[in-house]
Amino acid sequence: MICLIPTPNLMRKTGFLLPLMVVVLLPTFGATLSADSQNITTDQLALLALKSHVSHDPGNLLATGWSTSTSVCNWIGVTCGSRHHRVIALNLSGMGLVGTIQPHLGNLSFLAWLNISHNSFHGSLPIELANLRRLKYLDLGHNSFRGEIPSTIGNLSKLEKLNLNDNDFEGQIPTAIGNLSNLEILFLDDNQLSGSIPSSIFNLSSLQKISLRSNKFSGHLLSDMLDHLPQLWLLYLSGNQLSGKIPTSLFKRKELQYMALNNNQLEGTIPLEVGNLTSLISFDIYHNNFVGRIPTMPLSLRWLDVSQNKLNGEIPLSICNLSSIKEIDVSENNLDGIIPECFGNLSLSLLHMNLYINNLHGKIPRTFFPKGCLLRSLRINSIQLEGPIPQSFANCKDLEVLDLGNNKLNDTFPNWLGNLTNLQILIMRSNRFYGHIANPEVASSFSHLWVIDLSDNDFSGCLPTKFFENLHAIINGIEKKGRAEYMAYEPTDMILYTEEALFITFKGLKYKLKGILTTLKVIDFSKNRFNEEIPEILGKLGSLVVLNLSHNILTGPIPSSLSNLSNLESLDLSSNKLQGRIPAQFVNLKFLEVLDLSWNNLMGLIPRGSQFDTFTNDSYIGNLGLCGFPLSKDCDNDRDLKSPDKKRELNWKFSILMGYGCGVLFGLSMGYIVFTTGKPFWFIQIIDRVQQKYVGRKNRRSGGRK
């Protein structure tokens, strides 16, 4: 073994090397420190420039979290690389920031991740962002940026995700986006972009998801648009102005899972090749101009919406083979025939079924809803259905929306629906339902119901007090505060299902609501034969927005408790037999926009103030006893404040008293004249005979008693 051991002589010979190394390497080390310091200062200045142009920071996150006294790498939302200690990621999403983006941001030369989505940044994008050559992820979505998308964005050659959705960008998509050869995700939804979709996008072979929804794109779909996109599994082009036919080549990509072409101007038939997409999960082509029959769909399909087209023929029985189907929407077409009974086989997976406004007929199949039914919404209105409501509905424990309106259904009110504790919307309008609405026996019946429309039927009897007492969703409903929410739910990350197309009479007009606000609480019992008085309990339905009891036979006064309906916007009590005064407390209904009390027997002074100063004569026509603004009839010292019935009664009694009084006075006067003058003689003789006869009879009766 050989071992090298340093000797004192060797140490003496090498001792001069240490000072020499310090002299030689110190400048280099200092330069390196200086360069790193300069680079981190550049990053700091870029971020401070961004901070200085943030005009609103509600959480003071930048004000307190971006301080020069701490390292940039410790700032909120900032991530630095471990090697160079440079800023590589900036995430300020959802902080509520208001401001503009400055050119300095382009100096973050190591930045690979930039996410400032879900804020209120505005203005145009600086072209200096093109300097971020390392950028892989760019998310500026859900802001208020405007102007055109800079063509220099094509310089970001490493970009993998580009999200500019929900802004105000306009103009055309720059063709330079076709240079982003590594791009996997392209989201440009909800902007004002126009023109044709550049063909260069469809040459990006790495693309997996394309979403260009809700813009103003026009033109035809390219025949080879998907030929060079082998990895594409999501294509959303809905909400534009695209026209022409769907190219059959669109259905060559068997990797496609989600396709949305709805809300365009596409035409022709649905290509039979759609059945080749063996991975297809969602197929949305609603609100176009498609004609012909519904083709056979792939067995993988879960969400099918072909509504609002011009499709004809019968509903294909092949739909019954879709064992995983969640939604079937074929509404607003020209389909005919009957509802296939085999739909009952789908109820163990089916959540939403919309068949409304077609030429279907027949009865609702009794086998439609077996035990274990998962349906959450069923809309079969306006399709000429007949017969009773099958009680198998009760098997759908999760049912939230049931619309049976505008058919020829003939049955009594289905109180057993009260067992569906999740039922929120019940529409039975314009059918042939009849009879009394019995008060529910179970206190929890209909407790979640907040839209109920029984109008235009033949229901009779009293308004169901107990039924109203159970409407806890309206009694304890949502106040008019905060952001409006629609009835919707998100079953997967890729699907947002929104309940749509609710047909109601609102504020005197018939509406088709495209989305159902959860604050819209409605009770419509109009056009029936309900009688007797309006129950006071209605005044406890505090979140009620629409109340329509018109065209019935209701009597008695208008309950003053209705003034407690602080969210009421529409009140229609017209064409009944209501009496009394309009409650003065109604002026407290601050949101009331529509009031119809016409054609009743109301009387007295019309309340003034608040919303009542906006109503016209039409709100009160047909009430002869009403007076005051806006009517031309003034109230004169309360003389006109009596009801028409009371006036007629008083006039009748007064006439009798006047006649009686005049008769007595005339008789006394004539009697005095006759007996003092003895004329006329024939009248005096008649009086004498009557008197003699009466006196003689009286004397005989007196003698008999003796």
C-alpha positions in Angstrom: 0.0 0.0 0.0 1.3 3.4 -0.9 0.2 6.3 1.1 1.0 10.0 0.3 1.6 12.0 3.4 2.3 15.7 3.2 5.6 16.8 4.6 6.6 20.2 6.1 8.7 21.1 3.1 5.8 20.5 0.7 3.5 22.6 2.8 6.0 25.4 2.7 6.2 25.2 -1.1 2.4 25.4 -1.6 1.5 27.9 1.1 1.5 30.8 -1.4 -1.4 29.2 -3.4 -4.2 30.2 -1.0 -3.7 34.0 -1.2 -3.2 33.7 -5.0 -6.6 31.8 -5.3 -8.4 34.5 -3.3 -6.9 37.3 -5.5 -7.8 35.5 -8.7 -11.3 34.2 -7.8 -12.7 37.0 -5.7 -13.6 39.3 -8.6 -15.4 36.5 -10.4 -17.3 35.5 -7.2 -18.2 39.1 -6.7 -19.4 39.5 -10.2 -21.6 36.4 -9.8 -23.2 37.8 -6.7 -23.6 41.1 -8.3 -25.3 39.5 -11.4 -27.7 37.4 -9.2 -28.5 40.5 -7.1 -29.1 42.5 -10.3 -31.4 39.7 -11.7 -33.5 39.4 -8.6 -33.7 43.2 -8.5 -35.1 43.1 -12.0 -37.8 40.6 -10.9 -38.5 42.8 -7.9 -38.9 45.9 -10.0 -41.2 44.1 -12.4 -43.5 43.0 -9.6 -43.4 46.3 -7.9 -44.5 47.9 -11.2 -47.4 45.5 -11.3 -48.3 46.3 -7.6 -48.2 50.1 -8.3 -50.8 49.7 -11.0 -53.2 47.7 -8.9 -55.8 50.3 -7.9 -57.9 48.0 -5.6 -56.5 45.2 -3.4 -59.5 44.2 -1.2 -57.5 41.8 1.0 -54.4 44.0 1.2 -52.5 41.0 0.0 -50.1 42.9 -2.1 -49.9 45.9 0.2 -48.8 43.7 3.1 -47.3 40.7 1.4 -45.1 42.4 -1.2 -42.6 44.4 0.9 -39.1 45.3 -0.1 -37.9 44.4 3.4 -38.4 40.7 2.5 -37.1 38.6 -0.3 -39.2 38.5 -3.5 -39.2 34.7 -3.2 -41.3 35.1 0.0 -43.9 37.3 -1.5 -47.5 36.1 -1.7 -48.2 34.2 -4.9 -44.5 34.2 -5.9 -42.4 31.1 -6.5 -38.7 31.1 -7.2 -36.5 28.5 -8.7 -34.1 26.6 -6.4 -31.2 27.0 -8.8 -31.1 30.6 -9.9 -33.5 32.0 -7.2 -35.5 33.8 -10.0 -39.2 34.1 -10.1 -40.6 31.1 -12.1 -44.3 31.3 -11.1 -46.8 34.1 -10.3 -50.3 33.1 -9.1 -52.6 35.9 -8.1 -55.9 34.2 -9.1 -59.1 35.0 -7.3 -57.7 37.9 -5.2 -60.3 40.5 -6.3 -57.5 42.7 -7.7 -58.3 45.7 -10.0 -55.6 47.2 -12.2 -53.7 47.0 -15.4 -50.7 44.9 -16.7 -47.6 46.9 -17.3 -44.8 46.1 -19.8 -42.4 45.5 -16.9 -44.0 42.1 -16.4 -42.2 41.0 -19.6 -38.9 41.3 -17.6 -39.6 38.2 -15.6 -37.4 36.2 -18.0 -37.5 33.0 -16.0 -41.3 33.0 -15.6 -42.9 29.7 -16.6 -46.3 30.0 -14.9 -48.5 33.1 -14.9 -52.0 33.0 -13.5 -53.9 36.2 -12.7 -57.4 34.8 -13.5 -60.6 35.7 -11.7 -59.7 39.3 -10.9 -60.7 42.6 -12.5 -57.6 43.5 -14.5 -58.5 45.6 -17.5 -56.9 47.4 -20.5 -54.9 45.8 -23.3 -52.1 43.2 -23.1 -48.6 44.6 -23.5 -46.7 43.2 -26.3 -43.7 42.7 -23.9 -45.4 39.6 -22.6 -43.9 37.9 -25.7 -40.5 38.2 -23.9 -41.6 35.5 -21.5 -39.9 32.8 -23.6 -40.0 30.2 -20.8 -43.7 30.5 -20.2 -45.6 27.3 -20.3 -48.9 28.3 -18.6 -50.7 31.5 -19.2 -54.1 32.1 -17.6 -55.7 35.5 -17.8 -59.3 34.3 -17.8 -62.2 35.9 -16.0 -60.9 39.5 -16.2 -61.9 42.6 -18.2 -59.0 42.8 -20.7 -60.0 44.3 -24.1 -58.5 45.0 -27.5 -57.0 42.5 -29.8 -55.0 39.4 -28.8 -51.4 40.4 -29.7 -49.9 38.5 -32.6 -46.7 38.4 -30.7 -48.3 35.7 -28.5 -47.1 33.3 -31.2 -43.5 33.9 -29.9 -44.3 31.9 -26.7 -43.0 28.7 -28.3 -43.0 26.7 -25.0 -46.6 27.5 -24.1 -48.8 24.5 -23.3 -51.9 26.2 -21.9 -53.5 29.5 -23.1 -56.6 30.6 -21.3 -58.0 34.1 -22.2 -61.7 33.2 -21.6 -64.3 35.6 -20.1 -62.7 38.9 -21.2 -63.6 41.5 -23.8 -61.0 40.6 -26.5 -62.2 41.5 -30.0 -61.1 41.1 -33.6 -59.7 37.9 -35.1 -57.6 35.2 -33.6 -54.0 35.9 -34.7 -52.8 33.2 -37.1 -49.5 33.3 -35.2 -51.2 31.1 -32.6 -50.4 28.3 -35.1 -46.8 28.7 -34.1 -47.5 27.4 -30.6 -46.4 23.8 -31.4 -46.5 22.6 -27.8 -50.0 24.0 -27.1 -52.3 21.4 -25.4 -55.1 23.6 -24.2 -56.7 26.6 -25.9 -59.5 28.5 -24.1 -60.8 31.7 -25.7 -64.5 31.5 -24.5 -66.8 34.4 -23.7 -65.1 37.2 -25.7 -66.0 39.3 -28.7 -63.8 37.5 -31.1 -65.0 37.4 -34.7 -64.2 36.3 -38.2 -63.4 32.8 -39.2 -61.5 30.3 -37.1 -58.0 30.2 -38.4 -57.0 26.9 -40.0 -53.6 27.2 -38.4 -55.1 26.2 -35.0 -56.1 22.8 -36.4 -52.5 22.0 -37.3 -51.3 22.0 -33.7 -51.0 18.2 -33.3 -50.5 18.5 -29.5 -53.9 20.1 -28.9 -56.1 18.2 -26.5 -58.8 20.7 -25.7 -60.2 23.6 -27.9 -62.9 25.8 -26.5 -64.0 28.9 -28.4 -67.6 29.2 -27.0 -69.6 32.4 -26.9 -67.9 34.6 -29.4 -68.9 35.9 -32.9 -67.1 33.4 -35.1 -68.7 32.9 -38.5 -68.2 30.8 -41.6 -68.3 27.0 -42.3 -66.6 24.3 -40.4 -63.5 23.1 -42.4 -63.9 19.6 -43.9 -60.5 18.5 -42.6 -60.4 20.5 -39.3 -59.7 17.5 -37.1 -57.5 15.5 -39.4 -54.3 16.7 -37.8 -55.4 16.6 -34.1 -54.9 13.0 -33.0 -55.0 13.9 -29.3 -58.1 16.1 -29.3 -60.8 15.0 -26.9 -62.7 18.2 -26.3 -64.2 20.5 -28.9 -66.5 23.4 -27.9 -67.6 25.8 -30.6 -71.0 26.6 -29.3 -72.6 30.1 -29.1 -71.2 31.5 -32.3 -72.5 32.2 -35.8 -71.2 29.2 -37.6 -73.2 27.9 -40.6 -73.3 25.1 -43.1 -73.3 21.4 -42.4 -71.3 19.3 -40.0 -68.4 17.7 -42.0 -68.4 13.9 -41.6 -64.7 14.1 -41.0 -65.5 15.6 -37.6 -66.5 12.1 -36.5 -63.2 10.4 -37.5 -61.6 11.3 -34.1 -62.6 8.4 -31.9 -60.8 10.1 -29.0 -63.4 12.8 -28.9 -65.3 12.7 -25.6 -67.0 16.1 -25.5 -68.5 17.9 -28.5 -70.6 21.1 -28.3 -71.8 22.8 -31.5 -75.0 24.3 -30.0 -76.3 27.8 -30.5 -75.1 28.3 -34.0 -76.7 28.3 -37.5 -75.7 24.8 -38.6 -78.1 22.9 -40.8 -78.6 19.6 -42.6 -79.0 16.2 -41.0 -77.0 14.8 -38.1 -74.4 12.6 -39.7 -74.8 8.9 -39.1 -71.1 8.8 -38.4 -71.7 10.1 -35.0 -72.2 6.5 -34.0 -68.5 5.9 -34.7 -67.3 8.1 -31.8 -67.0 5.2 -29.3 -65.6 7.5 -26.6 -68.2 10.2 -26.9 -69.6 11.3 -23.5 -71.4 14.5 -24.3 -73.0 15.6 -27.6 -74.7 19.1 -27.6 -76.1 20.4 -30.9 -79.2 22.2 -29.6 -80.5 25.5 -31.1 -79.5 25.0 -34.7 -81.4 24.1 -37.8 -80.9 20.4 -38.1 -83.6 18.3 -39.8 -84.3 14.7 -40.3 -84.2 11.9 -37.8 -82.1 11.3 -34.7 -79.4 8.8 -35.6 -78.1 5.9 -33.5 -75.8 7.3 -30.8 -72.7 5.6 -29.4 -73.2 3.4 -26.4 -70.7 5.5 -24.4 -73.0 8.6 -24.5 -74.1 10.1 -21.2 -75.3 13.6 -22.2 -77.5 14.1 -25.3 -79.1 17.4 -26.2 -80.5 17.8 -29.7 -83.3 20.2 -28.7 -84.5 23.3 -30.5 -84.0 22.0 -34.0 -86.4 20.8 -36.7 -85.9 17.1 -36.2 -88.8 14.8 -37.1 -89.9 11.2 -36.9 -90.2 9.0 -33.8 -87.9 8.9 -30.9 -85.5 6.1 -31.9 -85.7 3.0 -29.7 -81.9 2.7 -29.9 -81.7 5.4 -27.2 -82.9 2.8 -24.8 -79.6 1.0 -25.3 -77.7 3.9 -23.7 -77.3 2.2 -20.3 -75.2 5.1 -18.9 -77.2 8.0 -20.2 -77.7 10.9 -17.8 -79.6 13.4 -19.9 -82.0 13.1 -22.9 -83.2 16.4 -24.3 -85.1 16.2 -27.5 -87.5 19.1 -26.7 -88.8 21.7 -29.2 -88.6 19.6 -32.3 -91.2 18.0 -34.6 -91.0 14.5 -33.2 -94.1 12.4 -33.2 -95.4 9.0 -32.0 -95.5 8.0 -28.3 -93.0 8.0 -25.5 -91.1 4.7 -25.8 -92.0 2.4 -22.8 -88.4 1.2 -22.8 -87.4 4.6 -21.4 -88.3 3.0 -18.1 -85.1 0.9 -18.5 -83.0 4.1 -18.3 -84.4 5.5 -15.1 -81.7 3.8 -13.1 -79.1 6.1 -14.7 -81.2 8.9 -16.3 -81.2 12.2 -14.3 -82.9 14.6 -16.8 -85.5 14.0 -19.5 -86.9 16.8 -21.6 -89.5 15.9 -24.2 -91.6 19.1 -24.2 -93.0 20.9 -27.2 -93.2 18.0 -29.7 -96.1 16.2 -31.5 -96.0 13.2 -29.2 -99.2 11.8 -27.9 -100.7 9.0 -25.7 -100.4 8.3 -22.0 -97.5 8.4 -19.6 -96.4 4.8 -19.4 -97.1 3.3 -16.0 -93.8 1.4 -16.1 -91.9 4.6 -16.7 -90.6 5.0 -13.2 -89.6 1.8 -11.4 -88.2 1.6 -8.0 -84.7 3.1 -7.7 -85.6 5.8 -10.3 -82.9 8.5 -10.2 -84.7 11.2 -12.2 -84.1 14.7 -11.0 -86.1 16.6 -13.6 -88.8 15.6 -16.0 -90.4 18.0 -18.5 -93.1 16.5 -20.7 -95.3 19.6 -21.2 -97.0 20.6 -24.4 -97.0 17.1 -26.1 -100.8 16.3 -25.9 -100.5 13.6 -23.2 -103.8 12.2 -21.9 -105.0 10.2 -18.9 -104.0 10.2 -15.2 -100.6 10.8 -13.6 -99.1 7.3 -12.8 -98.3 6.9 -9.1 -95.0 5.3 -10.1 -93.7 8.9 -10.0 -93.5 8.4 -6.3 -90.5 6.1 -6.9 -88.4 9.0 -8.1 -87.3 10.2 -4.7 -84.7 12.7 -6.1 -87.2 14.4 -8.4 -86.8 18.2 -8.2 -88.6 19.5 -11.3 -91.8 18.1 -12.7 -93.5 19.9 -15.6 -96.7 18.4 -16.9 -98.2 21.6 -18.3 -100.2 22.2 -21.5 -101.4 18.6 -22.0 -104.8 16.9 -21.7 -104.1 15.1 -18.4 -107.2 14.3 -16.5 -106.9 13.6 -12.8 -107.4 14.9 -9.3 -104.5 16.7 -7.5 -101.8 14.1 -6.7 -101.3 14.7 -3.0 -98.9 11.7 -2.9 -96.4 13.9 -4.7 -95.8 15.4 -1.3 -93.8 12.4 -0.4 -91.1 13.6 -2.9 -89.2 15.7 -0.3 -86.8 17.1 -2.9 -89.6 18.4 -5.3 -89.0 22.1 -5.9 -90.9 23.0 -9.1 -94.3 21.6 -9.9 -96.1 22.7 -13.1 -99.6 21.4 -13.9 -101.0 24.3 -15.8 -103.5 24.0 -18.7 -104.7 20.5 -18.2 -108.0 18.9 -17.1 -107.3 18.4 -13.5 -110.3 18.8 -11.2 -111.6 18.6 -7.7 -110.6 19.9 -4.3 -107.0 20.2 -3.2 -107.0 18.3 0.1 -104.8 19.5 2.9 -101.7 17.2 3.2 -101.7 14.8 6.1 -97.9 14.9 6.5 -96.3 18.2 7.7 -93.3 17.7 5.5 -95.3 17.4 2.3 -94.1 19.9 -0.4 -91.8 21.5 2.1 -89.1 22.2 -0.6 -91.6 23.4 -3.2 -91.0 27.0 -4.4 -92.6 27.2 -7.8 -96.1 25.8 -8.2 -98.4 26.5 -11.1 -101.9 24.9 -11.1 -103.4 27.5 -13.4 -106.0 26.9 -16.1 -107.6 23.8 -14.7 -110.9 22.9 -13.0 -109.8 22.8 -9.4 -112.5 24.0 -6.9 -113.2 24.5 -3.2 -111.3 26.6 -0.7 -107.6 27.5 -1.2 -105.7 24.8 0.8 -104.5 26.5 4.0 -102.4 23.5 5.2 -100.8 23.2 1.8 -99.5 26.8 2.1 -98.3 26.2 5.7 -96.0 23.5 4.5 -94.2 25.6 1.8 -91.2 26.2 4.0 -88.9 26.9 1.0 -91.0 30.0 0.4 -91.6 30.9 4.1 -87.9 30.6 4.9 -86.7 31.5 1.4 -83.7 33.4 0.2 -83.8 37.2 0.5 -82.9 39.5 -2.3 -79.3 39.7 -1.4 -76.0 38.8 -3.0 -75.4 37.3 -6.4 -78.2 35.7 -8.4 -78.0 32.0 -8.5 -79.5 29.6 -11.0 -80.8 26.2 -10.5 -77.9 24.1 -11.6 -75.4 21.5 -10.5 -72.0 20.3 -11.7 -72.0 16.5 -11.9 -68.4 16.4 -13.4 -65.6 18.9 -14.0 -66.6 19.0 -17.6 -70.4 19.2 -17.3 -72.5 22.0 -15.8 -76.2 21.2 -16.0 -78.5 24.2 -15.8 -82.3 23.8 -15.4 -83.8 25.8 -18.2 -87.0 26.5 -20.1 -89.5 27.2 -17.3 -92.8 28.6 -18.8 -94.6 30.8 -16.4 -96.9 33.8 -16.3 -94.8 36.5 -14.7 -95.8 40.2 -14.3 -98.8 39.7 -16.6 -96.9 38.2 -19.5 -96.0 34.6 -20.4 -92.3 34.0 -20.3 -89.9 31.2 -21.2 -87.1 31.4 -18.7 -83.8 30.3 -20.0 -82.5 29.9 -16.5 -84.3 29.4 -13.2 -83.3 31.8 -10.5 -83.5 30.2 -7.1 -84.9 33.4 -5.8 -88.0 33.2 -8.1 -90.7 31.9 -5.8 -94.1 31.5 -7.7 -97.6 30.5 -6.8 -100.1 30.5 -9.6 -103.6 29.2 -8.9 -105.4 31.3 -11.5 -108.2 30.3 -13.9 -109.8 27.7 -11.7 -113.0 27.7 -9.5 -111.5 28.3 -6.1 -114.0 30.1 -3.8 -114.4 31.6 -0.3 -111.8 33.9 1.2 -108.0 34.3 0.6 -106.3 32.6 3.7 -104.2 34.8 5.9 -101.4 32.2 5.9 -100.3 33.5 2.5 -98.9 36.5 4.3 -96.2 34.2 5.8 -94.7 33.2 2.5 -92.1 35.9 2.9 -89.9 35.2 -0.1 -92.8 35.0 -2.6 -92.1 36.9 -5.8 -95.2 36.1 -7.9 -98.8 35.5 -6.6 -101.6 34.9 -9.1 -105.1 34.0 -7.9 -106.9 35.7 -10.7 -110.0 34.4 -12.5 -111.5 32.4 -9.6 -114.6 33.0 -7.4 -112.8 34.3 -4.3 -114.8 36.5 -1.9 -114.2 38.6 1.2 -111.5 41.2 1.8 -107.9 41.2 0.6 -105.9 40.1 3.7 -103.7 42.8 5.0 -101.2 40.1 5.8 -100.2 40.1 2.1 -98.3 43.3 2.9 -95.7 41.2 4.6 -94.6 39.7 1.3 -91.6 42.0 1.1 -90.2 40.4 -2.0 -93.4 40.4 -4.0 -93.0 41.7 -7.6 -96.3 40.6 -9.2 -99.7 40.4 -7.6 -102.8 39.4 -9.6 -106.1 39.1 -7.8 -108.3 40.2 -10.8 -111.6 38.8 -11.9 -112.9 37.5 -8.5 -115.6 38.8 -6.1 -113.3 40.4 -3.5 -114.8 43.2 -1.4 -113.6 45.9 1.0 -110.7 48.2 0.8 -107.2 47.8 -0.6 -105.0 47.5 2.5 -103.1 50.7 3.1 -100.1 48.6 4.2 -99.6 47.6 0.5 -97.5 50.7 0.0 -94.8 48.8 1.9 -94.4 46.4 -1.0 -91.2 48.1 -2.3 -90.6 45.6 -5.2 -94.1 45.4 -6.5 -94.0 46.1 -10.2 -97.3 44.6 -11.4 -100.6 44.9 -9.6 -103.9 43.8 -11.0 -107.0 44.1 -8.8 -109.4 44.7 -11.7 -113.0 43.3 -11.9 -113.8 42.9 -8.2 -116.1 44.7 -5.8 -113.4 46.8 -4.0 -114.2 50.2 -2.7 -112.6 53.1 -1.0 -109.5 55.2 -1.5 -106.6 53.7 -3.5 -103.4 53.9 -1.4 -100.8 56.4 -2.4 -97.0 56.3 -2.3 -94.1 54.1 -3.3 -95.0 51.7 -6.1 -98.7 52.6 -6.1 -97.9 55.9 -7.8 -96.7 53.9 -10.8 -99.8 51.9 -11.4 -102.4 52.9 -14.1 -106.2 52.6 -14.3 -105.9 49.1 -15.7 -104.9 47.9 -12.2 -108.3 48.9 -10.8 -110.8 48.8 -13.7 -114.2 47.2 -12.9 -114.3 48.3 -9.2 -117.0 50.9 -9.1 -116.4 51.7 -5.5 -112.8 52.7 -5.8 -111.7 56.3 -6.0 -108.5 58.4 -6.0 -105.3 58.4 -8.1 -105.0 57.2 -10.8 -108.7 57.0 -11.4 -110.6 60.1 -12.5 -113.1 59.6 -9.7 -112.3 61.7 -6.6 -113.1 60.7 -3.0 -115.5 63.3 -1.6 -115.3 63.4 2.2 -115.6 59.6 2.3 -119.1 59.9 0.8 -118.0 57.7 -2.0 -116.1 55.2 0.1 -119.1 52.9 0.7 -119.2 49.7 -1.4 -121.6 49.5 -4.3 -123.6 46.9 -2.5 -124.0 49.0 0.6 -125.0 52.0 -1.5 -127.7 50.0 -3.3 -129.0 48.7 0.1 -129.1 52.3 1.6 -130.8 53.7 -1.5 -133.5 50.9 -1.3 -134.2 51.6 2.4 -134.2 55.3 1.9 -136.7 55.0 -0.9 -139.1 53.0 1.3 -138.7 55.5 4.2 -139.4 58.4 1.9 -142.5 56.7 0.4 -143.8 55.8 3.8 -143.2 59.3 5.2 -144.9 61.0 2.3 -147.8 58.6 2.5 -148.4 59.3 6.2 -148.2 63.1 5.7 -150.5 63.0 2.7 -153.1 60.8 4.6 -153.1 63.0 7.7 -153.6 66.1 5.6 -156.4 64.7 3.5 -158.1 63.3 6.6 -158.2 66.7 8.2 -159.7 68.3 5.1 -162.3 65.6 4.6 -163.6 65.6 8.2 -163.7 69.4 8.5 -165.5 70.0 5.3 -167.6 66.8 5.0 -166.5 66.3 1.5 -166.5 64.1 -0.5 -169.7 62.7 0.8 -169.2 59.1 -0.5 -166.0 58.8 1.5 -167.7 60.1 4.7 -170.5 57.4 4.3 -167.9 54.6 3.9 -166.1 55.7 7.1 -169.5 55.9 9.0 -170.5 52.3 7.9 -167.1 50.9 8.9 -167.3 52.6 12.2 -170.8 51.4 13.0 -169.9 47.9 12.0 -166.8 47.8 14.1 -168.5 49.4 17.2 -171.5 47.0 16.9 -169.2 43.9 16.7 -167.2 45.2 19.7 -170.4 45.6 21.7 -171.5 42.1 20.9 -168.2 40.6 21.9 -168.4 42.6 25.2 -171.8 41.2 25.9 -170.8 37.7 25.3 -168.0 37.8 27.8 -170.4 38.9 30.5 
